[in-house]
Amino acid sequence: MGELIHDGRPTACAGDAAFAYVDAHTEHANIGFFFGAFLDDPAGLLQGAGKRMRHIKLRTSRMPDEAALSELIIAAYHDIRRRLDETRL
């Protein structure tokens, strides 16, 4: 796994493929997932209605469940690895 800055945002990658980013705002921060619409989200943390992308808002007054957030990050990593493997077949 690697990191880079893409469009001014810290971005997590698996190989050459980005799967998550962090975006800081004045009142909150977002953790975004490039293929978040395809992730299982039993805790209902993901927001957004885009075709592929979803994000989680982090606010000091209301932080998400840490275990559920960790599971989404791991799931996003496994999802992008699967997508990379499928393109190599």
HTML snippet that shows the backbone in 3Dmol.js (N, CA, C, O; Angstrom):
<script src="https://3Dmol.org/build/3Dmol-min.js"></script>
<div id="view" style="width:600px;height:400px;position:relative"></div>
<script>
const pdb = `
ATOM      1  N   MET A   1       0.852  -1.164   0.000  1.00  0.00           N
ATOM      2  CA  MET A   1       0.000   0.000   0.000  1.00  0.00           C
ATOM      3  C   MET A   1       0.897   1.225   0.000  1.00  0.00           C
ATOM      4  O   MET A   1       1.948   1.235   0.641  1.00  0.00           O
ATOM      5  N   GLY A   2       0.484   2.249  -0.714  1.00  0.00           N
ATOM      6  CA  GLY A   2       1.254   3.472  -0.790  1.00  0.00           C
ATOM      7  C   GLY A   2       0.367   4.681  -0.564  1.00  0.00           C
ATOM      8  O   GLY A   2      -0.857   4.575  -0.485  1.00  0.00           O
ATOM      9  N   GLU A   3       1.009   5.824  -0.464  1.00  0.00           N
ATOM     10  CA  GLU A   3       0.290   7.071  -0.309  1.00  0.00           C
ATOM     11  C   GLU A   3       0.846   8.071  -1.306  1.00  0.00           C
ATOM     12  O   GLU A   3       2.007   7.993  -1.708  1.00  0.00           O
ATOM     13  N   LEU A   4      -0.001   9.008  -1.698  1.00  0.00           N
ATOM     14  CA  LEU A   4       0.424  10.092  -2.555  1.00  0.00           C
ATOM     15  C   LEU A   4      -0.513  11.268  -2.338  1.00  0.00           C
ATOM     16  O   LEU A   4      -1.519  11.150  -1.639  1.00  0.00           O
ATOM     17  N   ILE A   5      -0.182  12.389  -2.933  1.00  0.00           N
ATOM     18  CA  ILE A   5      -1.065  13.548  -2.911  1.00  0.00           C
ATOM     19  C   ILE A   5      -1.698  13.628  -4.297  1.00  0.00           C
ATOM     20  O   ILE A   5      -0.989  13.736  -5.298  1.00  0.00           O
ATOM     21  N   HIS A   6      -3.029  13.575  -4.361  1.00  0.00           N
ATOM     22  CA  HIS A   6      -3.771  13.629  -5.620  1.00  0.00           C
ATOM     23  C   HIS A   6      -4.818  14.722  -5.478  1.00  0.00           C
ATOM     24  O   HIS A   6      -5.627  14.692  -4.550  1.00  0.00           O
ATOM     25  N   ASP A   7      -4.808  15.677  -6.381  1.00  0.00           N
ATOM     26  CA  ASP A   7      -5.717  16.828  -6.312  1.00  0.00           C
ATOM     27  C   ASP A   7      -5.631  17.523  -4.955  1.00  0.00           C
ATOM     28  O   ASP A   7      -6.635  18.010  -4.436  1.00  0.00           O
ATOM     29  N   GLY A   8      -4.423  17.567  -4.384  1.00  0.00           N
ATOM     30  CA  GLY A   8      -4.210  18.246  -3.119  1.00  0.00           C
ATOM     31  C   GLY A   8      -4.671  17.482  -1.896  1.00  0.00           C
ATOM     32  O   GLY A   8      -4.695  18.038  -0.798  1.00  0.00           O
ATOM     33  N   ARG A   9      -5.039  16.220  -2.058  1.00  0.00           N
ATOM     34  CA  ARG A   9      -5.545  15.410  -0.945  1.00  0.00           C
ATOM     35  C   ARG A   9      -4.643  14.198  -0.728  1.00  0.00           C
ATOM     36  O   ARG A   9      -4.233  13.552  -1.693  1.00  0.00           O
ATOM     37  N   PRO A  10      -4.328  13.881   0.537  1.00  0.00           N
ATOM     38  CA  PRO A  10      -3.614  12.625   0.803  1.00  0.00           C
ATOM     39  C   PRO A  10      -4.475  11.451   0.333  1.00  0.00           C
ATOM     40  O   PRO A  10      -5.659  11.364   0.657  1.00  0.00           O
ATOM     41  N   THR A  11      -3.864  10.564  -0.426  1.00  0.00           N
ATOM     42  CA  THR A  11      -4.599   9.468  -1.059  1.00  0.00           C
ATOM     43  C   THR A  11      -3.881   8.145  -0.807  1.00  0.00           C
ATOM     44  O   THR A  11      -2.665   8.044  -0.966  1.00  0.00           O
ATOM     45  N   ALA A  12      -4.654   7.132  -0.410  1.00  0.00           N
ATOM     46  CA  ALA A  12      -4.103   5.791  -0.188  1.00  0.00           C
ATOM     47  C   ALA A  12      -4.273   4.974  -1.465  1.00  0.00           C
ATOM     48  O   ALA A  12      -5.321   5.006  -2.110  1.00  0.00           O
ATOM     49  N   CYS A  13      -3.214   4.241  -1.811  1.00  0.00           N
ATOM     50  CA  CYS A  13      -3.224   3.460  -3.050  1.00  0.00           C
ATOM     51  C   CYS A  13      -2.813   2.016  -2.784  1.00  0.00           C
ATOM     52  O   CYS A  13      -2.084   1.718  -1.838  1.00  0.00           O
ATOM     53  N   ALA A  14      -3.294   1.145  -3.632  1.00  0.00           N
ATOM     54  CA  ALA A  14      -2.823  -0.236  -3.710  1.00  0.00           C
ATOM     55  C   ALA A  14      -2.172  -0.348  -5.082  1.00  0.00           C
ATOM     56  O   ALA A  14      -2.863  -0.341  -6.101  1.00  0.00           O
ATOM     57  N   GLY A  15      -0.881  -0.449  -5.110  1.00  0.00           N
ATOM     58  CA  GLY A  15      -0.188  -0.379  -6.393  1.00  0.00           C
ATOM     59  C   GLY A  15      -0.380   1.014  -6.967  1.00  0.00           C
ATOM     60  O   GLY A  15      -0.101   2.012  -6.301  1.00  0.00           O
ATOM     61  N   ASP A  16      -0.857   1.080  -8.202  1.00  0.00           N
ATOM     62  CA  ASP A  16      -1.104   2.366  -8.848  1.00  0.00           C
ATOM     63  C   ASP A  16      -2.548   2.836  -8.709  1.00  0.00           C
ATOM     64  O   ASP A  16      -2.905   3.887  -9.242  1.00  0.00           O
ATOM     65  N   ALA A  17      -3.374   2.084  -8.008  1.00  0.00           N
ATOM     66  CA  ALA A  17      -4.802   2.395  -7.933  1.00  0.00           C
ATOM     67  C   ALA A  17      -5.174   3.031  -6.597  1.00  0.00           C
ATOM     68  O   ALA A  17      -4.934   2.460  -5.533  1.00  0.00           O
ATOM     69  N   ALA A  18      -5.759   4.210  -6.671  1.00  0.00           N
ATOM     70  CA  ALA A  18      -6.218   4.903  -5.467  1.00  0.00           C
ATOM     71  C   ALA A  18      -7.516   4.272  -4.978  1.00  0.00           C
ATOM     72  O   ALA A  18      -8.383   3.917  -5.777  1.00  0.00           O
ATOM     73  N   PHE A  19      -7.645   4.133  -3.646  1.00  0.00           N
ATOM     74  CA  PHE A  19      -8.899   3.600  -3.108  1.00  0.00           C
ATOM     75  C   PHE A  19      -9.501   4.467  -2.018  1.00  0.00           C
ATOM     76  O   PHE A  19     -10.682   4.310  -1.711  1.00  0.00           O
ATOM     77  N   ALA A  20      -8.738   5.377  -1.417  1.00  0.00           N
ATOM     78  CA  ALA A  20      -9.286   6.229  -0.357  1.00  0.00           C
ATOM     79  C   ALA A  20      -8.498   7.539  -0.290  1.00  0.00           C
ATOM     80  O   ALA A  20      -7.344   7.608  -0.712  1.00  0.00           O
ATOM     81  N   TYR A  21      -9.141   8.568   0.244  1.00  0.00           N
ATOM     82  CA  TYR A  21      -8.492   9.865   0.398  1.00  0.00           C
ATOM     83  C   TYR A  21      -8.990  10.540   1.671  1.00  0.00           C
ATOM     84  O   TYR A  21     -10.003  10.138   2.245  1.00  0.00           O
ATOM     85  N   VAL A  22      -8.279  11.557   2.100  1.00  0.00           N
ATOM     86  CA  VAL A  22      -8.682  12.380   3.240  1.00  0.00           C
ATOM     87  C   VAL A  22      -8.800  13.810   2.738  1.00  0.00           C
ATOM     88  O   VAL A  22      -7.931  14.296   2.014  1.00  0.00           O
ATOM     89  N   ASP A  23      -9.868  14.474   3.120  1.00  0.00           N
ATOM     90  CA  ASP A  23     -10.114  15.850   2.698  1.00  0.00           C
ATOM     91  C   ASP A  23     -10.501  16.670   3.922  1.00  0.00           C
ATOM     92  O   ASP A  23     -11.498  16.367   4.577  1.00  0.00           O
ATOM     93  N   ALA A  24      -9.724  17.704   4.237  1.00  0.00           N
ATOM     94  CA  ALA A  24      -9.975  18.522   5.423  1.00  0.00           C
ATOM     95  C   ALA A  24     -10.775  19.770   5.062  1.00  0.00           C
ATOM     96  O   ALA A  24     -10.475  20.461   4.088  1.00  0.00           O
ATOM     97  N   HIS A  25     -11.793  20.040   5.864  1.00  0.00           N
ATOM     98  CA  HIS A  25     -12.625  21.236   5.735  1.00  0.00           C
ATOM     99  C   HIS A  25     -12.570  21.992   7.064  1.00  0.00           C
ATOM    100  O   HIS A  25     -11.991  21.497   8.031  1.00  0.00           O
ATOM    101  N   THR A  26     -13.152  23.162   7.120  1.00  0.00           N
ATOM    102  CA  THR A  26     -13.128  23.969   8.338  1.00  0.00           C
ATOM    103  C   THR A  26     -13.823  23.274   9.501  1.00  0.00           C
ATOM    104  O   THR A  26     -13.296  23.260  10.613  1.00  0.00           O
ATOM    105  N   GLU A  27     -14.983  22.705   9.264  1.00  0.00           N
ATOM    106  CA  GLU A  27     -15.798  22.125  10.339  1.00  0.00           C
ATOM    107  C   GLU A  27     -15.714  20.598  10.443  1.00  0.00           C
ATOM    108  O   GLU A  27     -16.176  20.018  11.425  1.00  0.00           O
ATOM    109  N   HIS A  28     -15.136  19.961   9.452  1.00  0.00           N
ATOM    110  CA  HIS A  28     -15.070  18.500   9.464  1.00  0.00           C
ATOM    111  C   HIS A  28     -13.979  18.017   8.506  1.00  0.00           C
ATOM    112  O   HIS A  28     -13.375  18.806   7.780  1.00  0.00           O
ATOM    113  N   ALA A  29     -13.748  16.733   8.521  1.00  0.00           N
ATOM    114  CA  ALA A  29     -12.864  16.081   7.551  1.00  0.00           C
ATOM    115  C   ALA A  29     -13.638  14.931   6.922  1.00  0.00           C
ATOM    116  O   ALA A  29     -14.548  14.379   7.540  1.00  0.00           O
ATOM    117  N   ASN A  30     -13.287  14.577   5.719  1.00  0.00           N
ATOM    118  CA  ASN A  30     -13.896  13.441   5.033  1.00  0.00           C
ATOM    119  C   ASN A  30     -12.853  12.362   4.800  1.00  0.00           C
ATOM    120  O   ASN A  30     -11.697  12.652   4.489  1.00  0.00           O
ATOM    121  N   ILE A  31     -13.268  11.138   4.951  1.00  0.00           N
ATOM    122  CA  ILE A  31     -12.515  10.004   4.420  1.00  0.00           C
ATOM    123  C   ILE A  31     -13.365   9.495   3.272  1.00  0.00           C
ATOM    124  O   ILE A  31     -14.493   9.044   3.470  1.00  0.00           O
ATOM    125  N   GLY A  32     -12.818   9.569   2.085  1.00  0.00           N
ATOM    126  CA  GLY A  32     -13.568   9.183   0.893  1.00  0.00           C
ATOM    127  C   GLY A  32     -13.057   7.888   0.303  1.00  0.00           C
ATOM    128  O   GLY A  32     -11.883   7.543   0.431  1.00  0.00           O
ATOM    129  N   PHE A  33     -13.961   7.182  -0.344  1.00  0.00           N
ATOM    130  CA  PHE A  33     -13.650   5.894  -0.977  1.00  0.00           C
ATOM    131  C   PHE A  33     -14.062   5.968  -2.437  1.00  0.00           C
ATOM    132  O   PHE A  33     -15.230   6.205  -2.746  1.00  0.00           O
ATOM    133  N   PHE A  34     -13.106   5.765  -3.334  1.00  0.00           N
ATOM    134  CA  PHE A  34     -13.364   5.900  -4.763  1.00  0.00           C
ATOM    135  C   PHE A  34     -14.399   4.906  -5.290  1.00  0.00           C
ATOM    136  O   PHE A  34     -15.104   5.207  -6.253  1.00  0.00           O
ATOM    137  N   PHE A  35     -14.500   3.736  -4.679  1.00  0.00           N
ATOM    138  CA  PHE A  35     -15.520   2.747  -5.057  1.00  0.00           C
ATOM    139  C   PHE A  35     -16.425   2.452  -3.861  1.00  0.00           C
ATOM    140  O   PHE A  35     -16.869   1.318  -3.675  1.00  0.00           O
ATOM    141  N   GLY A  36     -16.693   3.467  -3.064  1.00  0.00           N
ATOM    142  CA  GLY A  36     -17.482   3.315  -1.841  1.00  0.00           C
ATOM    143  C   GLY A  36     -18.901   2.839  -2.063  1.00  0.00           C
ATOM    144  O   GLY A  36     -19.482   2.208  -1.180  1.00  0.00           O
ATOM    145  N   ALA A  37     -19.476   3.125  -3.224  1.00  0.00           N
ATOM    146  CA  ALA A  37     -20.845   2.685  -3.508  1.00  0.00           C
ATOM    147  C   ALA A  37     -20.958   1.164  -3.561  1.00  0.00           C
ATOM    148  O   ALA A  37     -22.057   0.620  -3.459  1.00  0.00           O
ATOM    149  N   PHE A  38     -19.835   0.482  -3.720  1.00  0.00           N
ATOM    150  CA  PHE A  38     -19.838  -0.970  -3.842  1.00  0.00           C
ATOM    151  C   PHE A  38     -19.431  -1.682  -2.552  1.00  0.00           C
ATOM    152  O   PHE A  38     -19.342  -2.910  -2.518  1.00  0.00           O
ATOM    153  N   LEU A  39     -19.183  -0.908  -1.492  1.00  0.00           N
ATOM    154  CA  LEU A  39     -18.752  -1.502  -0.220  1.00  0.00           C
ATOM    155  C   LEU A  39     -19.947  -1.839   0.660  1.00  0.00           C
ATOM    156  O   LEU A  39     -20.932  -1.101   0.690  1.00  0.00           O
ATOM    157  N   ASP A  40     -19.858  -2.948   1.369  1.00  0.00           N
ATOM    158  CA  ASP A  40     -20.849  -3.248   2.403  1.00  0.00           C
ATOM    159  C   ASP A  40     -20.635  -2.260   3.537  1.00  0.00           C
ATOM    160  O   ASP A  40     -19.503  -2.012   3.953  1.00  0.00           O
ATOM    161  N   ASP A  41     -21.720  -1.705   4.031  1.00  0.00           N
ATOM    162  CA  ASP A  41     -21.643  -0.695   5.086  1.00  0.00           C
ATOM    163  C   ASP A  41     -22.716  -0.965   6.135  1.00  0.00           C
ATOM    164  O   ASP A  41     -23.675  -0.201   6.245  1.00  0.00           O
ATOM    165  N   PRO A  42     -22.570  -2.043   6.909  1.00  0.00           N
ATOM    166  CA  PRO A  42     -23.619  -2.400   7.875  1.00  0.00           C
ATOM    167  C   PRO A  42     -23.835  -1.339   8.948  1.00  0.00           C
ATOM    168  O   PRO A  42     -24.929  -1.257   9.506  1.00  0.00           O
ATOM    169  N   ALA A  43     -22.832  -0.527   9.253  1.00  0.00           N
ATOM    170  CA  ALA A  43     -22.976   0.516  10.273  1.00  0.00           C
ATOM    171  C   ALA A  43     -23.606   1.789   9.703  1.00  0.00           C
ATOM    172  O   ALA A  43     -23.935   2.701  10.461  1.00  0.00           O
ATOM    173  N   GLY A  44     -23.778   1.864   8.380  1.00  0.00           N
ATOM    174  CA  GLY A  44     -24.397   3.035   7.761  1.00  0.00           C
ATOM    175  C   GLY A  44     -23.552   4.298   7.854  1.00  0.00           C
ATOM    176  O   GLY A  44     -24.094   5.392   8.013  1.00  0.00           O
ATOM    177  N   LEU A  45     -22.241   4.164   7.757  1.00  0.00           N
ATOM    178  CA  LEU A  45     -21.346   5.312   7.873  1.00  0.00           C
ATOM    179  C   LEU A  45     -21.211   6.112   6.582  1.00  0.00           C
ATOM    180  O   LEU A  45     -20.999   7.324   6.629  1.00  0.00           O
ATOM    181  N   LEU A  46     -21.331   5.460   5.445  1.00  0.00           N
ATOM    182  CA  LEU A  46     -21.059   6.113   4.169  1.00  0.00           C
ATOM    183  C   LEU A  46     -22.154   7.087   3.778  1.00  0.00           C
ATOM    184  O   LEU A  46     -23.342   6.820   3.958  1.00  0.00           O
ATOM    185  N   GLN A  47     -21.731   8.219   3.240  1.00  0.00           N
ATOM    186  CA  GLN A  47     -22.647   9.241   2.751  1.00  0.00           C
ATOM    187  C   GLN A  47     -22.349   9.504   1.289  1.00  0.00           C
ATOM    188  O   GLN A  47     -21.262   9.197   0.799  1.00  0.00           O
ATOM    189  N   GLY A  48     -23.321  10.072   0.597  1.00  0.00           N
ATOM    190  CA  GLY A  48     -23.145  10.424  -0.805  1.00  0.00           C
ATOM    191  C   GLY A  48     -24.053   9.624  -1.693  1.00  0.00           C
ATOM    192  O   GLY A  48     -24.551   8.565  -1.310  1.00  0.00           O
ATOM    193  N   ALA A  49     -24.265  10.135  -2.880  1.00  0.00           N
ATOM    194  CA  ALA A  49     -25.165   9.488  -3.826  1.00  0.00           C
ATOM    195  C   ALA A  49     -24.544   9.376  -5.210  1.00  0.00           C
ATOM    196  O   ALA A  49     -25.251   9.185  -6.200  1.00  0.00           O
ATOM    197  N   GLY A  50     -23.227   9.494  -5.276  1.00  0.00           N
ATOM    198  CA  GLY A  50     -22.544   9.386  -6.559  1.00  0.00           C
ATOM    199  C   GLY A  50     -22.592   7.980  -7.114  1.00  0.00           C
ATOM    200  O   GLY A  50     -22.940   7.029  -6.413  1.00  0.00           O
ATOM    201  N   LYS A  51     -22.243   7.861  -8.368  1.00  0.00           N
ATOM    202  CA  LYS A  51     -22.269   6.564  -9.040  1.00  0.00           C
ATOM    203  C   LYS A  51     -21.283   5.578  -8.421  1.00  0.00           C
ATOM    204  O   LYS A  51     -21.556   4.379  -8.371  1.00  0.00           O
ATOM    205  N   ARG A  52     -20.138   6.072  -7.949  1.00  0.00           N
ATOM    206  CA  ARG A  52     -19.100   5.202  -7.391  1.00  0.00           C
ATOM    207  C   ARG A  52     -18.607   5.651  -6.014  1.00  0.00           C
ATOM    208  O   ARG A  52     -18.403   4.818  -5.131  1.00  0.00           O
ATOM    209  N   MET A  53     -18.420   6.926  -5.827  1.00  0.00           N
ATOM    210  CA  MET A  53     -17.747   7.427  -4.629  1.00  0.00           C
ATOM    211  C   MET A  53     -18.706   7.609  -3.450  1.00  0.00           C
ATOM    212  O   MET A  53     -19.881   7.935  -3.615  1.00  0.00           O
ATOM    213  N   ARG A  54     -18.156   7.385  -2.262  1.00  0.00           N
ATOM    214  CA  ARG A  54     -18.852   7.649  -0.995  1.00  0.00           C
ATOM    215  C   ARG A  54     -17.819   8.187  -0.009  1.00  0.00           C
ATOM    216  O   ARG A  54     -16.615   8.012  -0.202  1.00  0.00           O
ATOM    217  N   HIS A  55     -18.295   8.839   1.043  1.00  0.00           N
ATOM    218  CA  HIS A  55     -17.389   9.386   2.045  1.00  0.00           C
ATOM    219  C   HIS A  55     -17.999   9.262   3.438  1.00  0.00           C
ATOM    220  O   HIS A  55     -19.193   9.008   3.603  1.00  0.00           O
ATOM    221  N   ILE A  56     -17.146   9.448   4.418  1.00  0.00           N
ATOM    222  CA  ILE A  56     -17.555   9.483   5.821  1.00  0.00           C
ATOM    223  C   ILE A  56     -17.118  10.838   6.360  1.00  0.00           C
ATOM    224  O   ILE A  56     -15.966  11.235   6.183  1.00  0.00           O
ATOM    225  N   LYS A  57     -18.030  11.551   7.017  1.00  0.00           N
ATOM    226  CA  LYS A  57     -17.684  12.824   7.635  1.00  0.00           C
ATOM    227  C   LYS A  57     -17.199  12.583   9.054  1.00  0.00           C
ATOM    228  O   LYS A  57     -17.834  11.873   9.834  1.00  0.00           O
ATOM    229  N   LEU A  58     -16.074  13.180   9.371  1.00  0.00           N
ATOM    230  CA  LEU A  58     -15.517  13.110  10.719  1.00  0.00           C
ATOM    231  C   LEU A  58     -15.694  14.474  11.373  1.00  0.00           C
ATOM    232  O   LEU A  58     -15.206  15.482  10.862  1.00  0.00           O
ATOM    233  N   ARG A  59     -16.385  14.504  12.487  1.00  0.00           N
ATOM    234  CA  ARG A  59     -16.569  15.732  13.262  1.00  0.00           C
ATOM    235  C   ARG A  59     -16.158  15.444  14.696  1.00  0.00           C
ATOM    236  O   ARG A  59     -16.401  14.352  15.210  1.00  0.00           O
ATOM    237  N   THR A  60     -15.544  16.412  15.333  1.00  0.00           N
ATOM    238  CA  THR A  60     -15.126  16.183  16.717  1.00  0.00           C
ATOM    239  C   THR A  60     -16.328  15.907  17.615  1.00  0.00           C
ATOM    240  O   THR A  60     -16.199  15.210  18.622  1.00  0.00           O
ATOM    241  N   SER A  61     -17.472  16.436  17.268  1.00  0.00           N
ATOM    242  CA  SER A  61     -18.673  16.230  18.091  1.00  0.00           C
ATOM    243  C   SER A  61     -19.345  14.882  17.829  1.00  0.00           C
ATOM    244  O   SER A  61     -20.165  14.434  18.629  1.00  0.00           O
ATOM    245  N   ARG A  62     -19.003  14.236  16.714  1.00  0.00           N
ATOM    246  CA  ARG A  62     -19.648  12.961  16.385  1.00  0.00           C
ATOM    247  C   ARG A  62     -18.724  12.116  15.510  1.00  0.00           C
ATOM    248  O   ARG A  62     -18.792  12.161  14.281  1.00  0.00           O
ATOM    249  N   MET A  63     -17.873  11.358  16.162  1.00  0.00           N
ATOM    250  CA  MET A  63     -16.931  10.508  15.442  1.00  0.00           C
ATOM    251  C   MET A  63     -17.585   9.153  15.175  1.00  0.00           C
ATOM    252  O   MET A  63     -18.376   8.677  15.989  1.00  0.00           O
ATOM    253  N   PRO A  64     -17.261   8.529  14.042  1.00  0.00           N
ATOM    254  CA  PRO A  64     -17.830   7.211  13.743  1.00  0.00           C
ATOM    255  C   PRO A  64     -17.212   6.132  14.625  1.00  0.00           C
ATOM    256  O   PRO A  64     -16.157   6.328  15.227  1.00  0.00           O
ATOM    257  N   ASP A  65     -17.880   5.006  14.688  1.00  0.00           N
ATOM    258  CA  ASP A  65     -17.359   3.848  15.407  1.00  0.00           C
ATOM    259  C   ASP A  65     -16.018   3.460  14.778  1.00  0.00           C
ATOM    260  O   ASP A  65     -15.931   3.231  13.571  1.00  0.00           O
ATOM    261  N   GLU A  66     -14.996   3.389  15.596  1.00  0.00           N
ATOM    262  CA  GLU A  66     -13.645   3.134  15.098  1.00  0.00           C
ATOM    263  C   GLU A  66     -13.520   1.773  14.415  1.00  0.00           C
ATOM    264  O   GLU A  66     -12.866   1.653  13.379  1.00  0.00           O
ATOM    265  N   ALA A  67     -14.138   0.765  14.987  1.00  0.00           N
ATOM    266  CA  ALA A  67     -14.062  -0.584  14.389  1.00  0.00           C
ATOM    267  C   ALA A  67     -14.763  -0.611  13.030  1.00  0.00           C
ATOM    268  O   ALA A  67     -14.252  -1.210  12.084  1.00  0.00           O
ATOM    269  N   ALA A  68     -15.919   0.026  12.927  1.00  0.00           N
ATOM    270  CA  ALA A  68     -16.656   0.055  11.661  1.00  0.00           C
ATOM    271  C   ALA A  68     -15.868   0.821  10.602  1.00  0.00           C
ATOM    272  O   ALA A  68     -15.840   0.418   9.439  1.00  0.00           O
ATOM    273  N   LEU A  69     -15.230   1.920  10.993  1.00  0.00           N
ATOM    274  CA  LEU A  69     -14.408   2.687  10.064  1.00  0.00           C
ATOM    275  C   LEU A  69     -13.216   1.856   9.590  1.00  0.00           C
ATOM    276  O   LEU A  69     -12.906   1.838   8.399  1.00  0.00           O
ATOM    277  N   SER A  70     -12.556   1.176  10.507  1.00  0.00           N
ATOM    278  CA  SER A  70     -11.426   0.312  10.143  1.00  0.00           C
ATOM    279  C   SER A  70     -11.855  -0.778   9.171  1.00  0.00           C
ATOM    280  O   SER A  70     -11.136  -1.083   8.219  1.00  0.00           O
ATOM    281  N   GLU A  71     -13.014  -1.362   9.405  1.00  0.00           N
ATOM    282  CA  GLU A  71     -13.523  -2.408   8.510  1.00  0.00           C
ATOM    283  C   GLU A  71     -13.765  -1.865   7.108  1.00  0.00           C
ATOM    284  O   GLU A  71     -13.486  -2.550   6.124  1.00  0.00           O
ATOM    285  N   LEU A  72     -14.286  -0.633   7.005  1.00  0.00           N
ATOM    286  CA  LEU A  72     -14.508  -0.038   5.679  1.00  0.00           C
ATOM    287  C   LEU A  72     -13.184   0.213   4.956  1.00  0.00           C
ATOM    288  O   LEU A  72     -13.077  -0.035   3.755  1.00  0.00           O
ATOM    289  N   ILE A  73     -12.197   0.694   5.668  1.00  0.00           N
ATOM    290  CA  ILE A  73     -10.894   0.947   5.046  1.00  0.00           C
ATOM    291  C   ILE A  73     -10.287  -0.360   4.541  1.00  0.00           C
ATOM    292  O   ILE A  73      -9.763  -0.415   3.428  1.00  0.00           O
ATOM    293  N   ILE A  74     -10.356  -1.395   5.346  1.00  0.00           N
ATOM    294  CA  ILE A  74      -9.839  -2.704   4.937  1.00  0.00           C
ATOM    295  C   ILE A  74     -10.635  -3.249   3.755  1.00  0.00           C
ATOM    296  O   ILE A  74     -10.057  -3.793   2.813  1.00  0.00           O
ATOM    297  N   ALA A  75     -11.954  -3.104   3.801  1.00  0.00           N
ATOM    298  CA  ALA A  75     -12.801  -3.577   2.700  1.00  0.00           C
ATOM    299  C   ALA A  75     -12.483  -2.821   1.412  1.00  0.00           C
ATOM    300  O   ALA A  75     -12.456  -3.421   0.338  1.00  0.00           O
ATOM    301  N   ALA A  76     -12.243  -1.520   1.503  1.00  0.00           N
ATOM    302  CA  ALA A  76     -11.908  -0.725   0.317  1.00  0.00           C
ATOM    303  C   ALA A  76     -10.577  -1.183  -0.271  1.00  0.00           C
ATOM    304  O   ALA A  76     -10.429  -1.256  -1.491  1.00  0.00           O
ATOM    305  N   TYR A  77      -9.616  -1.490   0.583  1.00  0.00           N
ATOM    306  CA  TYR A  77      -8.331  -1.995   0.109  1.00  0.00           C
ATOM    307  C   TYR A  77      -8.499  -3.330  -0.605  1.00  0.00           C
ATOM    308  O   TYR A  77      -7.965  -3.521  -1.698  1.00  0.00           O
ATOM    309  N   HIS A  78      -9.234  -4.250   0.001  1.00  0.00           N
ATOM    310  CA  HIS A  78      -9.457  -5.559  -0.627  1.00  0.00           C
ATOM    311  C   HIS A  78     -10.240  -5.420  -1.928  1.00  0.00           C
ATOM    312  O   HIS A  78      -9.982  -6.149  -2.886  1.00  0.00           O
ATOM    313  N   ASP A  79     -11.186  -4.499  -1.970  1.00  0.00           N
ATOM    314  CA  ASP A  79     -11.970  -4.272  -3.183  1.00  0.00           C
ATOM    315  C   ASP A  79     -11.078  -3.803  -4.327  1.00  0.00           C
ATOM    316  O   ASP A  79     -11.192  -4.311  -5.443  1.00  0.00           O
ATOM    317  N   ILE A  80     -10.193  -2.843  -4.070  1.00  0.00           N
ATOM    318  CA  ILE A  80      -9.340  -2.346  -5.152  1.00  0.00           C
ATOM    319  C   ILE A  80      -8.330  -3.407  -5.574  1.00  0.00           C
ATOM    320  O   ILE A  80      -7.993  -3.496  -6.755  1.00  0.00           O
ATOM    321  N   ARG A  81      -7.841  -4.213  -4.633  1.00  0.00           N
ATOM    322  CA  ARG A  81      -6.939  -5.311  -5.006  1.00  0.00           C
ATOM    323  C   ARG A  81      -7.652  -6.307  -5.928  1.00  0.00           C
ATOM    324  O   ARG A  81      -7.078  -6.773  -6.912  1.00  0.00           O
ATOM    325  N   ARG A  82      -8.901  -6.624  -5.601  1.00  0.00           N
ATOM    326  CA  ARG A  82      -9.689  -7.530  -6.445  1.00  0.00           C
ATOM    327  C   ARG A  82      -9.874  -6.926  -7.838  1.00  0.00           C
ATOM    328  O   ARG A  82      -9.726  -7.622  -8.842  1.00  0.00           O
ATOM    329  N   ARG A  83     -10.193  -5.647  -7.899  1.00  0.00           N
ATOM    330  CA  ARG A  83     -10.379  -4.983  -9.190  1.00  0.00           C
ATOM    331  C   ARG A  83      -9.086  -4.995 -10.008  1.00  0.00           C
ATOM    332  O   ARG A  83      -9.116  -5.202 -11.221  1.00  0.00           O
ATOM    333  N   LEU A  84      -7.960  -4.775  -9.344  1.00  0.00           N
ATOM    334  CA  LEU A  84      -6.673  -4.834 -10.037  1.00  0.00           C
ATOM    335  C   LEU A  84      -6.392  -6.234 -10.568  1.00  0.00           C
ATOM    336  O   LEU A  84      -5.931  -6.393 -11.699  1.00  0.00           O
ATOM    337  N   ASP A  85      -6.669  -7.248  -9.754  1.00  0.00           N
ATOM    338  CA  ASP A  85      -6.441  -8.631 -10.178  1.00  0.00           C
ATOM    339  C   ASP A  85      -7.323  -8.987 -11.367  1.00  0.00           C
ATOM    340  O   ASP A  85      -6.880  -9.692 -12.273  1.00  0.00           O
ATOM    341  N   GLU A  86      -8.561  -8.513 -11.377  1.00  0.00           N
ATOM    342  CA  GLU A  86      -9.479  -8.802 -12.479  1.00  0.00           C
ATOM    343  C   GLU A  86      -9.013  -8.166 -13.786  1.00  0.00           C
ATOM    344  O   GLU A  86      -9.224  -8.734 -14.858  1.00  0.00           O
ATOM    345  N   THR A  87      -8.386  -7.003 -13.711  1.00  0.00           N
ATOM    346  CA  THR A  87      -7.919  -6.346 -14.940  1.00  0.00           C
ATOM    347  C   THR A  87      -6.683  -7.018 -15.504  1.00  0.00           C
ATOM    348  O   THR A  87      -6.343  -6.820 -16.670  1.00  0.00           O
ATOM    349  N   ARG A  88      -6.006  -7.812 -14.684  1.00  0.00           N
ATOM    350  CA  ARG A  88      -4.784  -8.503 -15.152  1.00  0.00           C
ATOM    351  C   ARG A  88      -5.080  -9.860 -15.758  1.00  0.00           C
ATOM    352  O   ARG A  88      -4.191 -10.472 -16.349  1.00  0.00           O
ATOM    353  N   LEU A  89      -6.300 -10.344 -15.629  1.00  0.00           N
ATOM    354  CA  LEU A  89      -6.640 -11.668 -16.171  1.00  0.00           C
ATOM    355  C   LEU A  89      -6.714 -11.668 -17.667  1.00  0.00           C
ATOM    356  O   LEU A  89      -6.989 -12.705 -18.271  1.00  0.00           O
TER     357      LEU A  89
END
`;
const viewer = $3Dmol.createViewer("view");
viewer.addModel(pdb, "pdb");
viewer.setStyle({}, {cartoon: {color: "spectrum"}});
viewer.zoomTo();
viewer.render();
</script>
